[in-house]
């Protein structure tokens, strides 16, 4: 079956400006926190019991 | 900023607007030779020469496989410390408006940005700045997140969706 591709209907993505240092730092902090959350996600008791 | 950059040969597709026929495409770096094709007099909206001359910008073109001389769209990226920032994306003049020749060009280019973000161990993270009126459009169409102040982030999950949608032979 032919797979449909929907046009995203965006011809242009244009930033009126670049990221400011403050924004860049905020993004980095956010991505770091997301990463550390992933790493420290506790194993639930249920799944821990299963694997034991 | 090209040092350490790894770009695989990617194949994906865009669709002819009238017939729905699909075409394999390639995303390639823009070279000096392309300079004459991407000017305002040829119908391009942005000053792509300016992007090409900026050493911090990575400029890519999307072409149909076997038709490398015809540029279907352009994208300017910047490598940040932990993600890629999209400065500009533009469909070729023939791919704009109601009588556009091909659909899917911008989506392909955004998916490519996500792909090279993964290749550079940035977990697919890509950011860009949106006009206020387009924020919801990008949330719905790209799965982007509004970070505030018009700053949009495409995170891992949304990036994977785009890659699966556009790249048949992705290696993720």
Backbone of each chain as ProteinMPNN parsed JSONL, in Angstrom:
{"seq_chain_A": "XXXXXXXXXXXXXXXXXXXXXXXXXXXXXXXXXXXXXXXXXXXXXXXXXXXX", "coords_chain_A": {"N_chain_A": [[0.827, -1.187, 0.0], [0.49, 2.192, -0.789], [2.363, 4.583, 0.886], [1.308, 7.441, 2.51], [2.417, 10.761, 2.344], [2.204, 13.537, 4.217], [2.123, 16.903, 3.554], [3.869, 19.217, 5.428], [3.18, 21.739, 5.266], [4.78, 23.927, 5.606], [6.651, 26.346, 4.403], [8.691, 27.872, 4.981], [10.892, 28.206, 7.6], [11.669, 30.602, 9.708], [13.793, 32.162, 11.773], [13.518, 35.134, 13.477], [15.593, 35.992, 14.728], [18.671, 34.882, 16.296], [19.373, 32.342, 18.783], [19.541, 33.656, 22.057], [22.241, 34.03, 24.431], [21.266, 33.489, 26.937], [18.942, 32.052, 26.406], [20.063, 29.869, 25.146], [21.543, 28.748, 27.205], [19.463, 28.111, 28.919], [18.126, 26.163, 27.432], [20.114, 24.21, 27.323], [20.307, 23.592, 30.052], [17.781, 22.533, 30.456], [17.823, 20.302, 28.729], [19.859, 18.868, 29.908], [18.734, 18.317, 32.405], [16.675, 16.71, 31.633], [18.039, 14.536, 30.674], [19.35, 13.634, 32.982], [17.181, 12.92, 34.509], [16.261, 10.738, 33.127], [18.352, 8.955, 33.56], [18.226, 8.562, 36.306], [15.806, 7.411, 36.829], [13.861, 5.604, 38.998], [13.726, 2.064, 39.546], [10.753, 0.305, 39.478], [9.115, -1.311, 42.255], [7.743, -3.54, 41.554], [8.755, -4.328, 38.991], [11.346, -4.67, 39.762], [11.163, -6.81, 41.437], [10.436, -8.79, 39.683], [12.705, -9.105, 38.111], [14.508, -10.024, 39.903]], "CA_chain_A": [[0.0, 0.0, 0.0], [1.3, 3.398, -0.893], [2.41, 5.364, 2.112], [1.005, 8.852, 2.268], [3.245, 11.765, 3.001], [1.438, 14.779, 4.348], [2.972, 18.081, 3.547], [3.773, 19.929, 6.705], [2.678, 23.072, 4.942], [5.668, 24.994, 6.066], [7.587, 26.636, 3.325], [9.804, 28.634, 5.516], [11.042, 28.409, 9.04], [12.601, 31.708, 9.779], [13.985, 32.808, 13.055], [13.786, 36.558, 13.301], [16.851, 36.211, 15.447], [19.283, 33.652, 16.766], [19.174, 32.122, 20.218], [20.398, 34.47, 22.923], [23.036, 33.189, 25.34], [20.399, 33.085, 28.049], [18.069, 30.988, 25.893], [20.896, 28.693, 24.877], [21.85, 28.155, 28.513], [18.219, 27.527, 29.45], [17.89, 24.921, 26.684], [21.107, 23.234, 27.795], [19.924, 23.153, 31.4], [16.586, 21.695, 30.298], [18.214, 19.013, 28.131], [20.643, 18.16, 30.932], [17.826, 17.81, 33.444], [15.918, 15.617, 31.016], [18.966, 13.411, 30.592], [19.609, 13.091, 34.317], [15.939, 12.272, 34.947], [16.229, 9.424, 32.476], [19.344, 8.09, 34.187], [17.926, 8.26, 37.698], [14.456, 6.877, 36.986], [13.949, 4.416, 39.862], [13.077, 0.842, 39.081], [9.605, 0.062, 40.354], [9.253, -2.514, 43.088], [7.163, -4.672, 40.828], [9.68, -4.839, 37.988], [12.552, -5.116, 40.458], [10.855, -8.137, 41.947], [10.416, -9.723, 38.561], [14.038, -9.411, 37.604], [15.331, -10.62, 40.959]], "C_chain_A": [[0.874, 1.255, 0.0], [1.21, 4.227, 0.389], [2.182, 6.839, 1.789], [1.991, 9.758, 3.006], [2.436, 13.053, 3.044], [2.412, 15.948, 4.357], [2.786, 18.817, 4.86], [3.313, 21.363, 6.508], [3.508, 24.183, 5.564], [6.689, 25.211, 4.966], [8.859, 27.225, 3.879], [9.793, 28.559, 7.03], [12.061, 29.517, 9.149], [12.649, 32.269, 11.186], [14.268, 34.271, 12.801], [15.142, 36.885, 13.909], [17.462, 34.856, 15.773], [18.935, 33.454, 18.233], [20.063, 33.085, 20.988], [21.194, 33.512, 23.817], [22.171, 32.63, 26.464], [19.496, 31.926, 27.612], [18.86, 29.698, 25.676], [21.23, 27.969, 26.186], [20.62, 27.468, 29.11], [17.911, 26.204, 28.743], [18.847, 23.834, 27.169], [20.73, 22.686, 29.159], [18.728, 22.209, 31.326], [16.967, 20.312, 29.761], [19.024, 18.177, 29.124], [19.719, 17.542, 31.975], [17.009, 16.63, 32.921], [16.759, 14.341, 30.997], [19.157, 12.78, 31.967], [18.359, 12.413, 34.888], [15.855, 10.859, 34.408], [17.138, 8.45, 33.206], [18.93, 7.656, 35.581], [16.508, 7.736, 37.912], [14.511, 5.598, 37.817], [13.211, 3.222, 39.265], [11.927, 0.554, 40.031], [9.776, -1.259, 41.093], [8.805, -3.759, 42.337], [8.167, -5.258, 39.836], [10.974, -5.316, 38.633], [12.357, -6.533, 40.975], [10.905, -9.192, 40.864], [11.813, -10.132, 38.134], [14.899, -10.113, 38.646], [15.234, -12.143, 40.952]], "O_chain_A": [[1.872, 1.336, 0.716], [0.126, 4.523, 0.892], [2.811, 7.393, 0.887], [2.336, 9.513, 4.162], [2.038, 13.582, 2.007], [3.399, 15.952, 5.092], [1.664, 19.007, 5.33], [3.089, 22.099, 7.468], [2.998, 25.222, 5.983], [7.491, 24.329, 4.659], [9.944, 27.088, 3.313], [8.771, 28.829, 7.661], [13.204, 29.362, 8.718], [11.66, 32.783, 11.707], [15.147, 34.616, 12.01], [15.741, 37.923, 13.627], [16.845, 33.814, 15.552], [18.282, 34.298, 18.847], [21.214, 33.304, 20.612], [20.856, 32.335, 23.939], [22.313, 31.48, 26.881], [19.311, 30.954, 28.344], [18.394, 28.599, 25.978], [21.201, 26.741, 26.257], [20.714, 26.401, 29.717], [17.487, 25.24, 29.38], [18.448, 22.692, 27.397], [20.817, 21.483, 29.406], [18.669, 21.211, 32.044], [16.503, 19.288, 30.264], [18.898, 16.954, 29.178], [19.898, 16.393, 32.378], [16.696, 15.691, 33.652], [16.274, 13.24, 31.26], [19.132, 11.558, 32.11], [18.46, 11.454, 35.654], [15.451, 9.922, 35.096], [16.782, 7.296, 33.447], [19.229, 6.541, 36.008], [16.054, 7.626, 39.051], [15.129, 4.617, 37.405], [12.204, 3.371, 38.572], [12.106, 0.559, 41.249], [10.462, -2.176, 40.644], [9.376, -4.843, 42.454], [8.417, -6.463, 39.808], [11.626, -6.235, 38.138], [13.278, -7.349, 40.95], [11.347, -10.32, 41.08], [12.09, -11.295, 37.84], [15.908, -10.73, 38.306], [15.865, -12.805, 41.776]]}, "seq_chain_B": "XXXXXXXXXXXXXXXXXXXXXXXXXXXXXXXXXXXXXXXXXXXXXXXXXXXXXXXXXXXXXXXXXXXXXXXXXXXXXXXXXXXXXXXXXXXXXXXXXXXXXXXXXXXXXXXXXXXXXXXXXXXXXXXXXXXXXXXXXXXXXXXXXXXXXXXXXXXXXXXXXXXXXXXXXXXX", "coords_chain_B": {"N_chain_B": [[33.057, 24.679, 11.691], [32.587, 22.263, 10.603], [34.147, 20.186, 11.234], [34.404, 16.935, 12.528], [31.893, 16.256, 11.93], [29.413, 13.972, 11.032], [27.937, 12.698, 8.32], [25.653, 10.644, 7.033], [24.802, 8.982, 3.976], [21.678, 9.698, 2.993], [18.511, 8.398, 2.167], [15.299, 9.265, 1.186], [11.965, 10.454, 0.728], [10.034, 12.629, -1.401], [6.939, 13.991, -2.554], [5.219, 14.186, -5.64], [3.115, 16.852, -6.2], [0.805, 16.833, -7.846], [0.428, 14.209, -8.897], [1.004, 12.469, -6.836], [3.088, 10.805, -6.906], [6.038, 9.271, -5.704], [9.378, 10.228, -4.839], [12.766, 9.338, -4.53], [15.093, 10.943, -2.435], [17.979, 13.017, -1.681], [19.923, 14.445, 0.903], [22.239, 16.917, 0.934], [25.387, 18.639, 1.53], [25.486, 22.124, 0.774], [27.374, 23.583, -1.784], [29.94, 25.859, -2.968], [29.553, 25.929, -5.673], [26.829, 25.788, -5.981], [25.984, 28.279, -5.442], [25.13, 30.193, -7.405], [22.602, 29.321, -8.039], [20.886, 29.796, -6.004], [19.87, 32.311, -5.465], [18.249, 35.503, -4.83], [17.27, 36.549, -7.169], [16.66, 34.274, -8.513], [14.399, 33.541, -7.349], [14.473, 32.756, -4.712], [13.764, 33.352, -1.302], [15.308, 34.015, 0.943], [18.641, 35.238, 1.816], [20.832, 33.209, 0.851], [23.496, 33.041, 0.269], [24.69, 34.486, 2.19], [24.336, 32.818, 4.345], [25.891, 30.674, 3.499], [28.39, 31.836, 3.56], [28.837, 32.176, 6.196], [30.812, 30.888, 8.639], [29.917, 29.421, 10.79], [27.579, 28.275, 10.123], [25.792, 25.516, 8.783], [24.93, 24.526, 5.714], [22.433, 22.924, 3.941], [21.147, 21.096, 1.129], [18.227, 19.755, -0.424], [17.726, 17.264, -2.755], [16.33, 15.532, -5.596], [17.003, 12.141, -6.09], [19.233, 11.407, -8.658], [18.691, 13.721, -9.9], [20.448, 15.782, -9.239], [21.157, 18.35, -9.801], [19.033, 20.018, -9.476], [17.747, 21.934, -7.008], [15.615, 21.318, -4.336], [14.991, 22.319, -1.894], [16.254, 24.201, 0.938], [18.347, 24.375, 3.863], [19.552, 25.887, 6.827], [21.755, 25.28, 9.393], [22.968, 25.307, 12.798], [25.532, 24.076, 14.786], [25.132, 23.499, 18.085], [26.115, 23.285, 21.586], [24.77, 21.06, 22.588], [22.728, 20.418, 20.908], [21.085, 20.875, 17.671], [20.583, 23.942, 16.014], [18.091, 25.364, 14.054], [18.395, 27.702, 11.64], [17.305, 28.648, 9.193], [14.811, 27.494, 6.901], [13.857, 26.741, 3.674], [11.617, 26.149, 1.044], [12.135, 25.361, -2.407], [11.549, 27.832, -4.959], [9.759, 26.712, -6.858], [8.37, 24.959, -5.332], [6.56, 26.209, -3.756], [3.464, 27.734, -2.792], [0.125, 27.356, -4.307], [0.435, 25.955, -6.672], [2.548, 24.267, -6.294], [5.296, 22.06, -7.005], [6.386, 19.798, -5.644], [5.554, 18.151, -2.572], [6.323, 17.971, 0.924], [8.909, 18.768, 1.341], [9.932, 20.653, 3.415], [9.436, 19.152, 5.741], [11.019, 16.91, 5.331], [13.533, 18.098, 5.521], [13.584, 19.034, 8.156], [13.396, 16.6, 9.459], [15.81, 15.562, 8.676], [17.549, 17.259, 10.062], [17.007, 16.38, 12.638], [17.937, 13.796, 12.384], [20.751, 14.134, 11.979], [21.256, 15.223, 14.406], [20.873, 13.066, 16.131], [22.984, 11.508, 15.139], [25.098, 12.922, 16.072], [25.027, 12.455, 18.702], [23.114, 13.873, 20.164], [20.659, 13.13, 20.883], [18.598, 13.6, 19.088], [17.689, 16.151, 19.478], [16.571, 19.316, 18.487], [16.442, 22.778, 17.857], [14.568, 25.793, 17.168], [13.492, 29.104, 16.207], [10.289, 30.375, 16.34], [7.755, 32.243, 14.613], [5.206, 33.989, 16.396], [2.554, 33.419, 15.579], [2.846, 30.972, 14.364], [3.487, 29.084, 16.192], [1.69, 27.148, 17.306], [1.173, 25.722, 15.009], [3.624, 24.464, 14.503], [3.794, 22.9, 16.745], [1.732, 21.112, 16.321], [2.298, 20.048, 13.72], [5.003, 19.273, 13.704], [5.431, 18.216, 16.152], [6.748, 19.707, 17.948], [8.0, 21.394, 20.912], [6.95, 24.219, 22.754], [9.217, 26.281, 24.101], [9.207, 28.687, 25.214], [9.06, 32.234, 24.65], [8.99, 32.014, 21.911], [10.862, 30.165, 21.246], [11.389, 26.997, 20.03], [11.498, 23.495, 20.618], [12.443, 20.428, 19.281], [12.113, 17.402, 20.553], [13.48, 14.191, 21.6], [11.457, 12.116, 21.228], [9.619, 13.223, 19.38], [11.406, 13.75, 17.369], [12.189, 11.198, 16.585], [9.789, 10.271, 15.533], [9.512, 11.908, 13.278], [11.743, 11.124, 11.827], [11.209, 8.4, 11.353], [9.025, 8.754, 9.755], [9.926, 10.005, 7.464], [12.398, 8.919, 6.628], [13.286, 6.1, 5.082], [15.328, 4.255, 5.298], [16.567, 4.575, 7.778], [18.971, 4.433, 10.475], [18.352, 4.203, 13.135]], "CA_chain_B": [[32.275, 23.76, 12.507], [32.326, 21.021, 9.879], [35.002, 19.14, 11.792], [33.743, 15.952, 13.382], [30.527, 16.068, 11.462], [29.245, 12.717, 10.293], [26.672, 12.709, 7.58], [25.428, 9.445, 6.229], [24.003, 9.187, 2.768], [20.295, 9.405, 3.375], [17.499, 8.363, 1.107], [13.931, 9.419, 1.698], [11.168, 10.773, -0.451], [9.051, 13.701, -1.468], [5.819, 13.542, -3.38], [4.762, 15.141, -6.653], [1.824, 17.348, -5.7], [-0.315, 16.514, -8.733], [0.207, 12.774, -9.106], [1.244, 11.688, -5.631], [4.248, 9.938, -7.167], [7.101, 9.514, -4.715], [10.734, 10.264, -5.386], [13.869, 9.22, -3.587], [15.843, 12.201, -2.343], [19.233, 13.05, -0.919], [20.245, 15.731, 1.534], [23.677, 17.1, 0.734], [25.861, 19.99, 1.852], [25.513, 23.081, -0.332], [28.752, 23.988, -2.086], [30.098, 27.153, -3.653], [29.013, 25.773, -7.034], [25.372, 25.988, -5.941], [25.734, 29.685, -5.111], [24.41, 30.905, -8.454], [21.226, 28.805, -8.195], [20.067, 30.036, -4.805], [19.844, 33.763, -5.275], [16.919, 36.133, -4.799], [16.795, 36.719, -8.549], [16.115, 32.975, -8.956], [13.13, 33.329, -6.653], [14.631, 32.367, -3.298], [13.368, 34.447, -0.422], [16.396, 34.381, 1.86], [19.985, 35.425, 1.276], [21.527, 31.964, 1.186], [24.946, 33.257, 0.153], [25.083, 34.963, 3.516], [24.411, 31.605, 5.172], [27.049, 29.905, 3.022], [29.633, 32.519, 3.937], [28.973, 32.183, 7.651], [31.512, 29.626, 8.982], [29.234, 28.66, 11.847], [26.336, 27.711, 9.588], [25.867, 24.338, 7.928], [23.831, 24.709, 4.764], [22.127, 21.682, 3.229], [20.127, 21.145, 0.066], [17.561, 18.479, -0.684], [17.573, 17.056, -4.199], [15.785, 14.23, -5.986], [18.076, 11.253, -6.544], [19.345, 11.41, -10.115], [18.47, 15.097, -10.378], [21.202, 16.523, -8.224], [21.35, 19.754, -10.187], [17.845, 20.812, -9.137], [17.586, 22.029, -5.551], [14.189, 21.357, -3.963], [14.842, 23.057, -0.643], [17.515, 24.516, 1.619], [18.261, 24.506, 5.324], [20.766, 26.368, 7.483], [21.815, 24.78, 10.772], [24.149, 25.613, 13.603], [25.838, 23.079, 15.802], [25.266, 24.041, 19.44], [26.853, 22.346, 22.443], [24.023, 19.841, 22.869], [21.642, 20.222, 19.937], [21.238, 21.676, 16.452], [19.651, 25.063, 15.898], [17.719, 25.62, 12.662], [18.275, 29.137, 11.357], [16.387, 28.873, 8.079], [14.404, 26.428, 5.986], [13.056, 27.309, 2.588], [11.346, 25.308, -0.124], [12.495, 26.008, -3.672], [10.434, 28.636, -5.486], [8.78, 25.868, -7.565], [7.651, 24.146, -4.349], [5.768, 27.094, -2.905], [2.176, 28.164, -3.348], [-0.865, 26.339, -4.662], [0.878, 25.137, -7.809], [3.852, 23.689, -5.983], [5.589, 20.814, -7.709], [6.561, 18.692, -4.695], [5.222, 18.371, -1.165], [7.14, 17.194, 1.869], [10.297, 19.247, 1.395], [10.359, 21.144, 4.734], [9.418, 18.048, 6.703], [12.235, 16.132, 5.075], [14.708, 18.824, 6.007], [13.539, 19.014, 9.626], [13.728, 15.223, 9.856], [17.257, 15.425, 8.477], [18.192, 17.943, 11.192], [16.876, 15.456, 13.775], [18.809, 12.653, 12.108], [22.158, 14.436, 12.278], [21.33, 15.447, 15.846], [21.128, 11.729, 16.687], [24.327, 11.072, 14.738], [26.072, 13.645, 16.891], [24.728, 12.082, 20.092], [22.297, 14.901, 20.81], [19.345, 12.5, 21.1], [17.59, 14.12, 18.149], [17.221, 17.482, 19.881], [16.725, 20.388, 17.501], [15.656, 23.961, 18.251], [14.417, 26.889, 16.21], [12.634, 30.18, 16.722], [9.078, 30.474, 15.535], [6.897, 33.417, 14.724], [4.161, 33.699, 17.378], [1.36, 32.819, 14.97], [3.126, 29.621, 13.855], [3.886, 28.186, 17.292], [0.777, 25.991, 17.366], [1.355, 24.94, 13.775], [4.803, 23.608, 14.661], [3.485, 21.911, 17.789], [0.886, 20.078, 15.712], [2.869, 19.394, 12.541], [6.321, 18.68, 13.955], [5.513, 17.667, 17.51], [7.716, 20.531, 18.677], [7.55, 21.915, 22.202], [7.247, 25.646, 22.903], [10.063, 26.438, 25.288], [8.984, 30.062, 25.708], [9.667, 33.292, 23.842], [9.061, 31.608, 20.501], [11.878, 29.114, 21.066], [10.77, 25.679, 19.892], [12.434, 22.371, 20.7], [11.992, 19.093, 18.862], [12.798, 16.483, 21.457], [13.766, 12.848, 21.096], [10.297, 11.357, 20.753], [9.116, 13.86, 18.157], [12.451, 13.595, 16.355], [12.097, 9.817, 16.086], [8.587, 10.193, 14.698], [9.804, 12.538, 11.984], [12.719, 10.297, 11.114], [10.5, 7.203, 10.881], [8.071, 9.146, 8.72], [10.569, 10.454, 6.221], [13.578, 8.161, 6.192], [12.978, 4.673, 4.976], [16.467, 3.42, 5.655], [17.313, 5.151, 8.886], [19.705, 3.418, 11.242], [18.129, 4.411, 14.573]], "C_chain_B": [[31.955, 22.462, 11.769], [33.097, 19.866, 10.484], [34.189, 18.216, 12.682], [32.308, 15.671, 12.987], [30.412, 14.77, 10.696], [27.897, 12.745, 9.604], [26.585, 11.464, 6.723], [24.686, 9.825, 4.959], [22.569, 8.782, 3.113], [19.389, 9.331, 2.158], [16.135, 8.455, 1.749], [13.079, 9.831, 0.509], [10.322, 12.017, -0.291], [8.019, 13.28, -2.509], [5.413, 14.609, -4.394], [3.332, 15.544, -6.313], [0.649, 16.868, -6.543], [-0.622, 15.019, -8.767], [0.349, 11.932, -7.843], [2.424, 10.739, -5.771], [5.381, 10.292, -6.203], [8.471, 9.424, -5.358], [11.761, 10.143, -4.27], [14.658, 10.528, -3.589], [17.145, 12.026, -1.579], [19.366, 14.424, -0.285], [21.764, 15.851, 1.533], [24.113, 18.493, 1.165], [25.838, 20.879, 0.606], [26.968, 23.505, -0.537], [28.752, 25.347, -2.783], [29.463, 27.103, -5.045], [27.502, 26.046, -7.09], [24.999, 27.465, -5.797], [24.871, 30.419, -6.129], [22.944, 30.495, -8.583], [20.308, 29.27, -7.069], [20.02, 31.528, -4.446], [18.399, 34.28, -5.257], [16.372, 36.297, -6.214], [16.244, 35.404, -9.114], [14.855, 32.614, -8.169], [13.248, 32.904, -5.203], [14.386, 33.583, -2.423], [14.538, 34.95, 0.432], [17.723, 34.557, 1.137], [20.848, 34.229, 1.684], [23.034, 32.078, 1.057], [25.508, 33.703, 1.494], [25.254, 33.764, 4.459], [25.659, 30.799, 4.819], [28.364, 30.514, 3.505], [29.851, 32.586, 5.441], [29.602, 30.853, 8.093], [30.812, 28.799, 10.046], [27.964, 27.971, 11.345], [26.629, 26.512, 8.674], [24.671, 24.409, 6.993], [23.664, 23.431, 3.934], [21.071, 21.92, 2.159], [19.482, 19.765, -0.028], [17.323, 18.398, -2.188], [16.916, 15.701, -4.445], [16.946, 13.392, -6.517], [18.07, 11.201, -8.07], [19.1, 12.783, -10.726], [19.18, 16.06, -9.444], [21.352, 18.003, -8.548], [20.174, 20.638, -9.771], [17.618, 20.787, -7.621], [16.105, 22.196, -5.205], [13.938, 22.13, -2.678], [16.191, 23.253, 0.018], [17.285, 24.647, 3.124], [19.608, 24.972, 5.864], [20.721, 25.982, 8.954], [23.04, 25.321, 11.484], [24.314, 24.554, 14.679], [26.016, 23.779, 17.146], [25.935, 22.982, 20.309], [26.103, 21.03, 22.656], [22.821, 19.624, 21.951], [21.96, 20.996, 18.659], [20.17, 22.757, 16.436], [19.381, 25.319, 14.417], [17.555, 27.13, 12.466], [17.209, 29.383, 10.289], [16.039, 27.569, 7.385], [13.588, 27.095, 4.9], [12.859, 26.281, 1.479], [11.743, 26.083, -1.369], [11.292, 26.788, -4.201], [9.358, 27.785, -6.173], [7.958, 25.007, -6.598], [6.861, 24.986, -3.348], [4.439, 27.403, -3.585], [1.279, 27.006, -3.757], [-0.398, 25.425, -5.781], [2.249, 24.513, -7.565], [4.049, 22.341, -6.665], [5.666, 19.615, -6.753], [6.115, 19.098, -3.292], [6.169, 17.536, -0.299], [8.559, 17.699, 2.039], [10.692, 19.743, 2.796], [10.404, 20.039, 5.793], [10.647, 17.169, 6.571], [13.448, 16.801, 5.692], [14.737, 18.861, 7.536], [13.921, 17.621, 10.13], [15.23, 14.98, 9.705], [18.018, 16.086, 9.632], [18.152, 17.041, 12.432], [17.834, 14.275, 13.621], [20.267, 12.982, 12.442], [22.341, 14.803, 13.758], [21.584, 14.11, 16.561], [22.55, 11.272, 16.373], [25.42, 11.755, 15.555], [25.803, 13.483, 18.381], [23.987, 13.174, 20.864], [20.859, 14.422, 21.006], [18.232, 13.093, 20.238], [17.144, 15.544, 18.437], [17.587, 18.567, 18.858], [15.912, 21.586, 18.006], [15.544, 24.944, 17.097], [13.519, 27.955, 16.83], [11.467, 30.373, 15.77], [8.435, 31.85, 15.664], [5.744, 33.023, 15.657], [2.981, 32.952, 16.747], [1.597, 31.39, 14.461], [3.468, 28.605, 14.948], [2.997, 26.941, 17.333], [0.918, 25.093, 16.146], [2.536, 23.973, 13.924], [4.586, 22.548, 15.742], [2.714, 20.753, 17.149], [1.598, 19.317, 14.586], [4.181, 18.667, 12.844], [6.408, 17.985, 15.315], [6.504, 18.449, 18.355], [7.114, 21.01, 19.998], [7.892, 23.405, 22.265], [7.965, 25.853, 24.222], [9.846, 27.8, 25.943], [9.672, 31.06, 24.793], [9.82, 32.935, 22.373], [10.102, 30.531, 20.23], [11.181, 27.753, 21.076], [11.857, 24.604, 20.008], [11.747, 21.121, 20.161], [12.804, 18.122, 19.693], [12.837, 15.072, 20.863], [12.553, 12.137, 20.495], [9.746, 11.904, 19.433], [10.121, 13.69, 17.019], [12.382, 12.196, 15.732], [10.896, 9.648, 15.159], [8.856, 10.752, 13.312], [10.754, 11.674, 11.156], [12.048, 9.047, 10.549], [9.592, 7.542, 9.7], [8.754, 9.433, 7.38], [11.715, 9.58, 5.732], [13.307, 6.669, 6.259], [14.106, 3.827, 5.567], [17.284, 4.011, 6.808], [17.932, 4.057, 9.728], [19.468, 3.594, 12.743], [17.299, 3.287, 15.173]], "O_chain_B": [[31.153, 21.656, 12.241], [32.75, 18.703, 10.277], [33.383, 18.671, 13.493], [31.603, 14.919, 13.661], [31.22, 14.493, 9.809], [26.851, 12.808, 10.249], [27.371, 11.276, 5.794], [24.029, 10.863, 4.889], [22.31, 7.636, 3.482], [19.51, 10.132, 1.232], [15.859, 7.789, 2.746], [13.463, 9.566, -0.63], [9.947, 12.399, 0.818], [8.225, 12.319, -3.251], [5.28, 15.784, -4.054], [2.453, 14.696, -6.158], [-0.401, 16.531, -5.997], [-1.78, 14.611, -8.676], [-0.137, 10.802, -7.792], [2.721, 9.964, -4.862], [5.641, 11.463, -5.93], [8.694, 8.653, -6.292], [11.638, 10.763, -3.214], [14.857, 11.139, -4.639], [17.369, 11.012, -0.919], [18.97, 15.434, -0.867], [22.472, 14.995, 2.063], [23.308, 19.425, 1.168], [26.143, 20.416, -0.493], [27.695, 23.751, 0.425], [27.707, 25.894, -3.133], [28.913, 28.092, -5.53], [26.974, 26.477, -8.115], [23.848, 27.849, -6.004], [23.981, 31.183, -5.756], [22.139, 31.224, -9.163], [19.088, 29.149, -7.173], [20.119, 31.92, -3.284], [17.463, 33.571, -5.626], [15.166, 36.197, -6.437], [15.464, 35.408, -10.067], [14.316, 31.516, -8.309], [12.236, 32.709, -4.531], [14.76, 34.703, -2.771], [14.722, 36.154, 0.613], [17.908, 34.095, 0.011], [21.504, 34.243, 2.726], [23.772, 31.303, 1.666], [26.625, 33.357, 1.878], [26.189, 33.711, 5.258], [26.379, 30.311, 5.69], [29.32, 29.802, 3.815], [30.912, 33.001, 5.907], [28.984, 29.801, 7.935], [31.085, 27.607, 10.189], [27.352, 27.181, 12.063], [27.589, 26.515, 7.903], [23.525, 24.357, 7.44], [24.607, 22.934, 3.319], [20.228, 22.81, 2.268], [20.113, 18.747, 0.253], [16.797, 19.324, -2.807], [16.952, 14.826, -3.58], [17.768, 13.875, -7.295], [17.03, 10.98, -8.69], [19.281, 12.979, -11.928], [18.595, 17.016, -8.934], [21.64, 18.812, -7.666], [20.302, 21.861, -9.72], [17.333, 19.739, -7.041], [15.432, 23.094, -5.711], [12.812, 22.547, -2.404], [17.156, 22.558, -0.299], [16.193, 24.979, 3.585], [20.663, 24.517, 5.422], [19.775, 26.314, 9.669], [24.015, 25.736, 10.858], [23.369, 24.192, 15.381], [26.948, 24.564, 17.321], [26.283, 21.905, 19.823], [26.73, 19.995, 22.88], [21.997, 18.743, 22.196], [22.977, 21.684, 18.577], [19.015, 22.523, 16.791], [20.309, 25.471, 13.624], [16.675, 27.75, 13.064], [16.323, 30.22, 10.462], [16.861, 26.658, 7.292], [12.722, 27.923, 5.184], [13.806, 25.631, 1.037], [11.695, 27.313, -1.387], [10.147, 26.435, -3.917], [8.173, 28.102, -6.08], [6.967, 24.396, -6.998], [6.538, 24.536, -2.248], [4.323, 27.336, -4.809], [1.622, 25.837, -3.579], [-0.784, 24.258, -5.838], [3.009, 24.264, -8.501], [3.1, 21.585, -6.873], [5.09, 18.56, -7.016], [6.281, 20.247, -2.884], [6.731, 16.535, -0.744], [9.335, 17.122, 2.801], [11.708, 19.289, 3.324], [11.305, 20.004, 6.631], [11.237, 16.741, 7.562], [14.287, 16.145, 6.309], [15.802, 18.731, 8.14], [14.669, 17.48, 11.098], [15.839, 14.277, 10.511], [19.008, 15.543, 10.12], [19.127, 16.949, 13.178], [18.452, 13.82, 14.583], [20.942, 12.2, 13.111], [23.444, 14.704, 14.296], [22.402, 14.032, 17.477], [23.237, 10.719, 17.231], [26.522, 11.228, 15.707], [26.282, 14.26, 19.206], [24.208, 13.37, 22.059], [19.958, 15.22, 21.264], [17.063, 13.083, 20.625], [16.307, 16.088, 17.716], [18.736, 18.704, 18.437], [14.811, 21.411, 18.527], [16.345, 24.915, 16.163], [12.872, 27.724, 17.851], [11.641, 30.514, 14.56], [8.559, 32.522, 16.688], [5.353, 31.856, 15.702], [2.477, 31.98, 17.309], [0.639, 30.678, 14.16], [3.705, 27.429, 14.672], [3.495, 25.816, 17.388], [0.799, 23.871, 16.235], [2.454, 22.813, 13.52], [5.126, 21.444, 15.664], [2.999, 19.581, 17.398], [1.512, 18.092, 14.508], [4.44, 17.586, 12.314], [7.359, 17.25, 15.583], [7.035, 17.942, 19.344], [5.896, 21.031, 20.178], [8.988, 23.81, 21.878], [7.413, 25.636, 25.3], [10.253, 28.028, 27.082], [10.731, 30.779, 24.231], [10.674, 33.483, 21.676], [10.21, 30.039, 19.107], [10.471, 27.414, 22.023], [12.985, 24.791, 19.552], [10.619, 20.803, 20.537], [14.024, 18.031, 19.556], [12.304, 14.81, 19.785], [12.622, 11.619, 19.38], [9.451, 11.153, 18.504], [9.744, 13.51, 15.861], [12.5, 12.035, 14.517], [10.977, 8.97, 14.135], [8.48, 10.156, 12.303], [10.585, 11.519, 9.947], [12.289, 8.677, 9.401], [9.411, 6.745, 8.78], [8.217, 9.136, 6.312], [11.969, 9.515, 4.529], [13.129, 6.079, 7.325], [13.868, 2.825, 6.241], [18.514, 3.955, 6.816], [17.49, 2.908, 9.708], [20.303, 3.176, 13.545], [17.016, 3.301, 16.371]]}, "name": "protein", "num_of_chains": 2, "seq": "XXXXXXXXXXXXXXXXXXXXXXXXXXXXXXXXXXXXXXXXXXXXXXXXXXXXXXXXXXXXXXXXXXXXXXXXXXXXXXXXXXXXXXXXXXXXXXXXXXXXXXXXXXXXXXXXXXXXXXXXXXXXXXXXXXXXXXXXXXXXXXXXXXXXXXXXXXXXXXXXXXXXXXXXXXXXXXXXXXXXXXXXXXXXXXXXXXXXXXXXXXXXXXXXXXXXXXXXXXXXXXXX"}
